[in-house]
Amino acid sequence: MKEEPMNKRSGKASDELRPEYDMRQLLKGAVRGKYAKRFHAGTNLILLEPGIRKAFRDERAVNEALRLVIELRKTGSRKARVS
C-alpha cells in the first residue's frame, strides 16, 4: 500500500510576494555584483573534462594527484639542474 504524504501541496507555485514587501524598497540602493570580487577571491573552480572526471572519485583524489604531479615536477627539475 502506497503511503500518502501528510501535507498535500498544490502543484501550483505562487510567484507573488507578500503584500508587506515592496519591491521598490527592497531594490533601493541595490548594486549588482557588489560582492563578486570577494566571492571569487576565495573560490577556485576548475572544470574537468569528462574523461578526466571519470578517473577520480572526488575532490580529494584530484588534490592528491595534483600534489603528486607537483612533487614529481620538483624532482624532475632538480635532476635536470644536476645533469
Biopython code that builds the backbone (N, CA, C, O; Angstrom):
import numpy as np
from Bio.PDB.StructureBuilder import StructureBuilder

atoms = [
    (1, "MET", "N", (0.832, -1.174, 0.000)),
    (1, "MET", "CA", (0.000, 0.000, 0.000)),
    (1, "MET", "C", (0.882, 1.244, 0.000)),
    (1, "MET", "O", (1.817, 1.349, 0.794)),
    (2, "LYS", "N", (0.587, 2.164, -0.874)),
    (2, "LYS", "CA", (1.391, 3.376, -1.024)),
    (2, "LYS", "C", (0.959, 4.420, 0.014)),
    (2, "LYS", "O", (-0.226, 4.721, 0.157)),
    (3, "GLU", "N", (1.952, 4.964, 0.733)),
    (3, "GLU", "CA", (1.639, 5.970, 1.746)),
    (3, "GLU", "C", (1.594, 7.349, 1.111)),
    (3, "GLU", "O", (2.430, 7.686, 0.272)),
    (4, "GLU", "N", (0.630, 8.127, 1.510)),
    (4, "GLU", "CA", (0.485, 9.497, 1.034)),
    (4, "GLU", "C", (1.183, 10.431, 2.013)),
    (4, "GLU", "O", (1.133, 10.193, 3.220)),
    (5, "PRO", "N", (1.833, 11.486, 1.529)),
    (5, "PRO", "CA", (2.437, 12.454, 2.448)),
    (5, "PRO", "C", (1.355, 13.155, 3.264)),
    (5, "PRO", "O", (0.229, 13.333, 2.800)),
    (6, "MET", "N", (1.708, 13.545, 4.475)),
    (6, "MET", "CA", (0.728, 14.190, 5.350)),
    (6, "MET", "C", (0.308, 15.552, 4.808)),
    (6, "MET", "O", (-0.868, 15.915, 4.854)),
    (7, "ASN", "N", (1.264, 16.285, 4.306)),
    (7, "ASN", "CA", (0.948, 17.599, 3.736)),
    (7, "ASN", "C", (0.805, 17.455, 2.238)),
    (7, "ASN", "O", (1.738, 17.032, 1.555)),
    (8, "LYS", "N", (-0.331, 17.796, 1.741)),
    (8, "LYS", "CA", (-0.514, 17.770, 0.295)),
    (8, "LYS", "C", (-0.366, 19.195, -0.209)),
    (8, "LYS", "O", (-1.146, 20.077, 0.150)),
    (9, "ARG", "N", (0.618, 19.406, -1.023)),
    (9, "ARG", "CA", (0.847, 20.738, -1.584)),
    (9, "ARG", "C", (0.282, 20.781, -2.984)),
    (9, "ARG", "O", (0.343, 19.803, -3.729)),
    (10, "SER", "N", (-0.254, 21.896, -3.319)),
    (10, "SER", "CA", (-0.746, 22.021, -4.688)),
    (10, "SER", "C", (0.447, 22.146, -5.618)),
    (10, "SER", "O", (1.488, 22.665, -5.216)),
    (11, "GLY", "N", (0.318, 21.687, -6.837)),
    (11, "GLY", "CA", (1.400, 21.730, -7.806)),
    (11, "GLY", "C", (1.700, 23.137, -8.296)),
    (11, "GLY", "O", (2.697, 23.356, -8.983)),
    (12, "LYS", "N", (0.846, 24.089, -7.949)),
    (12, "LYS", "CA", (0.995, 25.461, -8.416)),
    (12, "LYS", "C", (1.825, 26.269, -7.424)),
    (12, "LYS", "O", (1.472, 26.370, -6.249)),
    (13, "ALA", "N", (2.922, 26.841, -7.898)),
    (13, "ALA", "CA", (3.768, 27.675, -7.049)),
    (13, "ALA", "C", (3.330, 29.130, -7.182)),
    (13, "ALA", "O", (2.962, 29.592, -8.262)),
    (14, "SER", "N", (3.379, 29.824, -6.078)),
    (14, "SER", "CA", (2.992, 31.231, -6.091)),
    (14, "SER", "C", (4.219, 32.091, -6.343)),
    (14, "SER", "O", (5.210, 31.983, -5.621)),
    (15, "ASP", "N", (4.165, 32.940, -7.356)),
    (15, "ASP", "CA", (5.279, 33.825, -7.679)),
    (15, "ASP", "C", (5.085, 35.220, -7.103)),
    (15, "ASP", "O", (5.853, 36.128, -7.424)),
    (16, "GLU", "N", (4.112, 35.403, -6.290)),
    (16, "GLU", "CA", (3.820, 36.728, -5.763)),
    (16, "GLU", "C", (4.452, 36.909, -4.394)),
    (16, "GLU", "O", (4.506, 35.979, -3.588)),
    (17, "LEU", "N", (4.933, 38.130, -4.143)),
    (17, "LEU", "CA", (5.464, 38.474, -2.836)),
    (17, "LEU", "C", (4.323, 38.777, -1.891)),
    (17, "LEU", "O", (3.211, 39.093, -2.314)),
    (18, "ARG", "N", (4.606, 38.678, -0.637)),
    (18, "ARG", "CA", (3.614, 39.068, 0.359)),
    (18, "ARG", "C", (3.332, 40.555, 0.216)),
    (18, "ARG", "O", (4.199, 41.312, -0.219)),
    (19, "PRO", "N", (2.148, 40.971, 0.571)),
    (19, "PRO", "CA", (1.783, 42.395, 0.415)),
    (19, "PRO", "C", (2.700, 43.345, 1.189)),
    (19, "PRO", "O", (2.882, 44.490, 0.775)),
    (20, "GLU", "N", (3.282, 42.889, 2.308)),
    (20, "GLU", "CA", (4.125, 43.788, 3.106)),
    (20, "GLU", "C", (5.489, 44.061, 2.479)),
    (20, "GLU", "O", (6.204, 44.957, 2.927)),
    (21, "TYR", "N", (5.861, 43.299, 1.447)),
    (21, "TYR", "CA", (7.121, 43.533, 0.757)),
    (21, "TYR", "C", (6.901, 44.439, -0.449)),
    (21, "TYR", "O", (6.066, 44.165, -1.311)),
    (22, "ASP", "N", (7.666, 45.518, -0.488)),
    (22, "ASP", "CA", (7.573, 46.463, -1.593)),
    (22, "ASP", "C", (8.862, 46.357, -2.403)),
    (22, "ASP", "O", (9.939, 46.665, -1.891)),
    (23, "MET", "N", (8.768, 45.928, -3.656)),
    (23, "MET", "CA", (9.958, 45.736, -4.486)),
    (23, "MET", "C", (10.771, 47.011, -4.647)),
    (23, "MET", "O", (11.998, 46.954, -4.722)),
    (24, "ARG", "N", (10.112, 48.151, -4.700)),
    (24, "ARG", "CA", (10.860, 49.417, -4.834)),
    (24, "ARG", "C", (11.762, 49.631, -3.627)),
    (24, "ARG", "O", (12.881, 50.121, -3.771)),
    (25, "GLN", "N", (11.290, 49.271, -2.449)),
    (25, "GLN", "CA", (12.103, 49.439, -1.243)),
    (25, "GLN", "C", (13.186, 48.361, -1.161)),
    (25, "GLN", "O", (14.310, 48.634, -0.739)),
    (26, "LEU", "N", (12.845, 47.145, -1.563)),
    (26, "LEU", "CA", (13.814, 46.059, -1.491)),
    (26, "LEU", "C", (15.007, 46.300, -2.413)),
    (26, "LEU", "O", (16.141, 45.974, -2.062)),
    (27, "LEU", "N", (14.754, 46.867, -3.584)),
    (27, "LEU", "CA", (15.812, 47.071, -4.564)),
    (27, "LEU", "C", (16.477, 48.440, -4.465)),
    (27, "LEU", "O", (17.418, 48.729, -5.204)),
    (28, "LYS", "N", (15.998, 49.273, -3.566)),
    (28, "LYS", "CA", (16.560, 50.613, -3.409)),
    (28, "LYS", "C", (18.004, 50.500, -2.908)),
    (28, "LYS", "O", (18.262, 49.905, -1.862)),
    (29, "GLY", "N", (18.924, 51.070, -3.657)),
    (29, "GLY", "CA", (20.334, 51.048, -3.273)),
    (29, "GLY", "C", (21.042, 49.741, -3.607)),
    (29, "GLY", "O", (22.199, 49.557, -3.229)),
    (30, "ALA", "N", (20.377, 48.842, -4.299)),
    (30, "ALA", "CA", (20.994, 47.564, -4.654)),
    (30, "ALA", "C", (22.082, 47.777, -5.709)),
    (30, "ALA", "O", (21.938, 48.603, -6.611)),
    (31, "VAL", "N", (23.161, 47.024, -5.579)),
    (31, "VAL", "CA", (24.272, 47.102, -6.522)),
    (31, "VAL", "C", (24.533, 45.701, -7.057)),
    (31, "VAL", "O", (24.816, 44.777, -6.295)),
    (32, "ARG", "N", (24.435, 45.555, -8.362)),
    (32, "ARG", "CA", (24.665, 44.247, -8.976)),
    (32, "ARG", "C", (26.148, 43.874, -8.879)),
    (32, "ARG", "O", (27.019, 44.668, -9.234)),
    (33, "GLY", "N", (26.423, 42.668, -8.399)),
    (33, "GLY", "CA", (27.802, 42.184, -8.304)),
    (33, "GLY", "C", (28.601, 42.815, -7.184)),
    (33, "GLY", "O", (29.831, 42.816, -7.230)),
    (34, "LYS", "N", (27.940, 43.343, -6.193)),
    (34, "LYS", "CA", (28.609, 44.053, -5.095)),
    (34, "LYS", "C", (29.666, 43.176, -4.404)),
    (34, "LYS", "O", (30.732, 43.669, -4.034)),
    (35, "TYR", "N", (29.379, 41.917, -4.234)),
    (35, "TYR", "CA", (30.295, 41.026, -3.526)),
    (35, "TYR", "C", (31.006, 40.044, -4.457)),
    (35, "TYR", "O", (31.611, 39.082, -3.983)),
    (36, "ALA", "N", (30.945, 40.267, -5.757)),
    (36, "ALA", "CA", (31.520, 39.329, -6.723)),
    (36, "ALA", "C", (33.024, 39.152, -6.531)),
    (36, "ALA", "O", (33.508, 38.021, -6.536)),
    (37, "LYS", "N", (33.768, 40.235, -6.365)),
    (37, "LYS", "CA", (35.223, 40.134, -6.197)),
    (37, "LYS", "C", (35.572, 39.345, -4.941)),
    (37, "LYS", "O", (36.466, 38.498, -4.959)),
    (38, "ARG", "N", (34.867, 39.627, -3.854)),
    (38, "ARG", "CA", (35.125, 38.936, -2.600)),
    (38, "ARG", "C", (34.831, 37.441, -2.744)),
    (38, "ARG", "O", (35.571, 36.607, -2.222)),
    (39, "PHE", "N", (33.756, 37.108, -3.447)),
    (39, "PHE", "CA", (33.396, 35.705, -3.662)),
    (39, "PHE", "C", (34.459, 34.997, -4.491)),
    (39, "PHE", "O", (34.904, 33.907, -4.132)),
    (40, "HIS", "N", (34.863, 35.602, -5.584)),
    (40, "HIS", "CA", (35.838, 34.972, -6.471)),
    (40, "HIS", "C", (37.227, 34.885, -5.843)),
    (40, "HIS", "O", (38.012, 34.008, -6.206)),
    (41, "ALA", "N", (37.538, 35.772, -4.916)),
    (41, "ALA", "CA", (38.845, 35.734, -4.263)),
    (41, "ALA", "C", (39.016, 34.449, -3.451)),
    (41, "ALA", "O", (40.127, 33.932, -3.334)),
    (42, "GLY", "N", (37.929, 33.939, -2.896)),
    (42, "GLY", "CA", (38.020, 32.734, -2.079)),
    (42, "GLY", "C", (37.612, 31.478, -2.813)),
    (42, "GLY", "O", (37.485, 30.421, -2.196)),
    (43, "THR", "N", (37.406, 31.563, -4.096)),
    (43, "THR", "CA", (36.915, 30.422, -4.864)),
    (43, "THR", "C", (37.855, 30.121, -6.013)),
    (43, "THR", "O", (38.312, 31.024, -6.713)),
    (44, "ASN", "N", (38.134, 28.852, -6.198)),
    (44, "ASN", "CA", (38.981, 28.449, -7.308)),
    (44, "ASN", "C", (38.345, 27.211, -7.935)),
    (44, "ASN", "O", (38.670, 26.084, -7.563)),
    (45, "LEU", "N", (37.454, 27.421, -8.871)),
    (45, "LEU", "CA", (36.771, 26.313, -9.524)),
    (45, "LEU", "C", (37.413, 26.025, -10.867)),
    (45, "LEU", "O", (37.729, 26.937, -11.631)),
    (46, "ILE", "N", (37.599, 24.757, -11.138)),
    (46, "ILE", "CA", (38.171, 24.340, -12.413)),
    (46, "ILE", "C", (37.283, 23.233, -12.962)),
    (46, "ILE", "O", (36.956, 22.281, -12.253)),
    (47, "LEU", "N", (36.902, 23.358, -14.209)),
    (47, "LEU", "CA", (36.072, 22.335, -14.835)),
    (47, "LEU", "C", (36.955, 21.265, -15.455)),
    (47, "LEU", "O", (37.880, 21.562, -16.211)),
    (48, "LEU", "N", (36.659, 20.030, -15.127)),
    (48, "LEU", "CA", (37.421, 18.910, -15.671)),
    (48, "LEU", "C", (36.698, 18.338, -16.876)),
    (48, "LEU", "O", (35.468, 18.339, -16.937)),
    (49, "GLU", "N", (37.464, 17.855, -17.821)),
    (49, "GLU", "CA", (36.877, 17.203, -18.985)),
    (49, "GLU", "C", (36.243, 15.886, -18.532)),
    (49, "GLU", "O", (36.693, 15.296, -17.550)),
    (50, "PRO", "N", (35.215, 15.420, -19.227)),
    (50, "PRO", "CA", (34.510, 14.204, -18.802)),
    (50, "PRO", "C", (35.404, 12.981, -18.600)),
    (50, "PRO", "O", (35.209, 12.230, -17.645)),
    (51, "GLY", "N", (36.375, 12.772, -19.480)),
    (51, "GLY", "CA", (37.258, 11.620, -19.342)),
    (51, "GLY", "C", (38.105, 11.694, -18.088)),
    (51, "GLY", "O", (38.344, 10.677, -17.438)),
    (52, "ILE", "N", (38.555, 12.874, -17.747)),
    (52, "ILE", "CA", (39.364, 13.061, -16.538)),
    (52, "ILE", "C", (38.479, 12.919, -15.304)),
    (52, "ILE", "O", (38.888, 12.339, -14.298)),
    (53, "ARG", "N", (37.279, 13.446, -15.391)),
    (53, "ARG", "CA", (36.342, 13.386, -14.267)),
    (53, "ARG", "C", (36.047, 11.934, -13.872)),
    (53, "ARG", "O", (35.890, 11.635, -12.688)),
    (54, "LYS", "N", (35.973, 11.043, -14.847)),
    (54, "LYS", "CA", (35.689, 9.632, -14.571)),
    (54, "LYS", "C", (36.831, 8.962, -13.804)),
    (54, "LYS", "O", (36.606, 7.991, -13.082)),
    (55, "ALA", "N", (38.043, 9.473, -13.956)),
    (55, "ALA", "CA", (39.214, 8.845, -13.335)),
    (55, "ALA", "C", (39.320, 9.122, -11.834)),
    (55, "ALA", "O", (40.062, 8.431, -11.136)),
    (56, "PHE", "N", (38.596, 10.113, -11.328)),
    (56, "PHE", "CA", (38.709, 10.491, -9.925)),
    (56, "PHE", "C", (37.376, 10.356, -9.208)),
    (56, "PHE", "O", (36.325, 10.715, -9.741)),
    (57, "ARG", "N", (37.439, 9.832, -7.989)),
    (57, "ARG", "CA", (36.229, 9.621, -7.195)),
    (57, "ARG", "C", (35.648, 10.939, -6.686)),
    (57, "ARG", "O", (34.438, 11.164, -6.723)),
    (58, "ASP", "N", (36.542, 11.799, -6.212)),
    (58, "ASP", "CA", (36.086, 13.034, -5.573)),
    (58, "ASP", "C", (37.210, 14.069, -5.599)),
    (58, "ASP", "O", (38.276, 13.828, -6.164)),
    (59, "GLU", "N", (36.957, 15.222, -4.979)),
    (59, "GLU", "CA", (37.948, 16.304, -4.996)),
    (59, "GLU", "C", (39.225, 15.923, -4.258)),
    (59, "GLU", "O", (40.305, 16.401, -4.606)),
    (60, "ARG", "N", (39.118, 15.081, -3.257)),
    (60, "ARG", "CA", (40.305, 14.654, -2.511)),
    (60, "ARG", "C", (41.264, 13.892, -3.421)),
    (60, "ARG", "O", (42.476, 14.099, -3.364)),
    (61, "ALA", "N", (40.722, 13.012, -4.261)),
    (61, "ALA", "CA", (41.547, 12.236, -5.189)),
    (61, "ALA", "C", (42.226, 13.150, -6.203)),
    (61, "ALA", "O", (43.386, 12.929, -6.552)),
    (62, "VAL", "N", (41.530, 14.159, -6.673)),
    (62, "VAL", "CA", (42.111, 15.118, -7.615)),
    (62, "VAL", "C", (43.259, 15.869, -6.937)),
    (62, "VAL", "O", (44.327, 16.034, -7.525)),
    (63, "ASN", "N", (43.040, 16.318, -5.715)),
    (63, "ASN", "CA", (44.076, 17.060, -4.996)),
    (63, "ASN", "C", (45.312, 16.194, -4.733)),
    (63, "ASN", "O", (46.439, 16.675, -4.847)),
    (64, "GLU", "N", (45.107, 14.928, -4.386)),
    (64, "GLU", "CA", (46.239, 14.028, -4.165)),
    (64, "GLU", "C", (47.051, 13.849, -5.443)),
    (64, "GLU", "O", (48.282, 13.866, -5.410)),
    (65, "ALA", "N", (46.365, 13.680, -6.556)),
    (65, "ALA", "CA", (47.056, 13.507, -7.841)),
    (65, "ALA", "C", (47.836, 14.770, -8.207)),
    (65, "ALA", "O", (48.969, 14.682, -8.681)),
    (66, "LEU", "N", (47.248, 15.920, -7.994)),
    (66, "LEU", "CA", (47.944, 17.169, -8.316)),
    (66, "LEU", "C", (49.147, 17.395, -7.413)),
    (66, "LEU", "O", (50.172, 17.904, -7.865)),
    (67, "ARG", "N", (49.034, 17.021, -6.135)),
    (67, "ARG", "CA", (50.192, 17.139, -5.235)),
    (67, "ARG", "C", (51.335, 16.237, -5.711)),
    (67, "ARG", "O", (52.504, 16.618, -5.652)),
    (68, "LEU", "N", (50.986, 15.045, -6.181)),
    (68, "LEU", "CA", (51.996, 14.133, -6.702)),
    (68, "LEU", "C", (52.670, 14.725, -7.936)),
    (68, "LEU", "O", (53.889, 14.631, -8.078)),
    (69, "VAL", "N", (51.902, 15.325, -8.817)),
    (69, "VAL", "CA", (52.467, 15.955, -10.023)),
    (69, "VAL", "C", (53.418, 17.078, -9.621)),
    (69, "VAL", "O", (54.488, 17.226, -10.210)),
    (70, "ILE", "N", (53.040, 17.853, -8.639)),
    (70, "ILE", "CA", (53.907, 18.949, -8.166)),
    (70, "ILE", "C", (55.227, 18.396, -7.647)),
    (70, "ILE", "O", (56.294, 18.914, -7.976)),
    (71, "GLU", "N", (55.154, 17.341, -6.833)),
    (71, "GLU", "CA", (56.379, 16.734, -6.296)),
    (71, "GLU", "C", (57.251, 16.155, -7.411)),
    (71, "GLU", "O", (58.473, 16.301, -7.382)),
    (72, "LEU", "N", (56.633, 15.503, -8.385)),
    (72, "LEU", "CA", (57.393, 14.937, -9.500)),
    (72, "LEU", "C", (58.062, 16.026, -10.332)),
    (72, "LEU", "O", (59.181, 15.842, -10.810)),
    (73, "ARG", "N", (57.392, 17.147, -10.504)),
    (73, "ARG", "CA", (57.998, 18.256, -11.261)),
    (73, "ARG", "C", (59.196, 18.820, -10.513)),
    (73, "ARG", "O", (60.207, 19.172, -11.122)),
    (74, "LYS", "N", (59.079, 18.906, -9.177)),
    (74, "LYS", "CA", (60.209, 19.396, -8.380)),
    (74, "LYS", "C", (61.398, 18.450, -8.518)),
    (74, "LYS", "O", (62.532, 18.891, -8.705)),
    (75, "THR", "N", (61.136, 17.153, -8.425)),
    (75, "THR", "CA", (62.187, 16.147, -8.544)),
    (75, "THR", "C", (62.805, 16.184, -9.936)),
    (75, "THR", "O", (64.026, 16.105, -10.070)),
    (76, "GLY", "N", (61.980, 16.302, -10.972)),
    (76, "GLY", "CA", (62.458, 16.340, -12.345)),
    (76, "GLY", "C", (63.311, 17.565, -12.609)),
    (76, "GLY", "O", (64.302, 17.478, -13.335)),
    (77, "SER", "N", (62.952, 18.701, -12.040)),
    (77, "SER", "CA", (63.728, 19.919, -12.282)),
    (77, "SER", "C", (65.065, 19.867, -11.547)),
    (77, "SER", "O", (66.041, 20.450, -12.018)),
    (78, "ARG", "N", (65.132, 19.189, -10.414)),
    (78, "ARG", "CA", (66.403, 19.022, -9.697)),
    (78, "ARG", "C", (67.358, 18.161, -10.497)),
    (78, "ARG", "O", (68.545, 18.473, -10.587)),
    (79, "LYS", "N", (66.859, 17.085, -11.078)),
    (79, "LYS", "CA", (67.705, 16.198, -11.879)),
    (79, "LYS", "C", (68.241, 16.917, -13.102)),
    (79, "LYS", "O", (69.391, 16.707, -13.490)),
    (80, "ALA", "N", (67.430, 17.754, -13.709)),
    (80, "ALA", "CA", (67.862, 18.478, -14.899)),
    (80, "ALA", "C", (68.988, 19.447, -14.545)),
    (80, "ALA", "O", (69.905, 19.634, -15.345)),
    (81, "ARG", "N", (68.938, 20.061, -13.374)),
    (81, "ARG", "CA", (69.979, 21.017, -12.964)),
    (81, "ARG", "C", (71.284, 20.300, -12.659)),
    (81, "ARG", "O", (72.361, 20.816, -12.957)),
    (82, "VAL", "N", (71.196, 19.108, -12.065)),
    (82, "VAL", "CA", (72.389, 18.357, -11.691)),
    (82, "VAL", "C", (73.107, 17.838, -12.924)),
    (82, "VAL", "O", (74.338, 17.818, -12.953)),
    (83, "SER", "N", (72.373, 17.419, -13.936)),
    (83, "SER", "CA", (72.986, 16.817, -15.133)),
    (83, "SER", "C", (73.794, 17.766, -15.924)),
    (83, "SER", "O", (74.361, 17.389, -16.949)),
]
sb = StructureBuilder()
sb.init_structure("model")
sb.init_model(0)
sb.init_chain("A")
sb.init_seg("    ")
for serial, (resi, resn, name, xyz) in enumerate(atoms, 1):
    if name == "N":
        sb.init_residue(resn, " ", resi, " ")
    sb.init_atom(name, np.array(xyz, "f"), 0.0, 1.0, " ", f" {name:<3s}", serial, name[0])
structure = sb.get_structure()
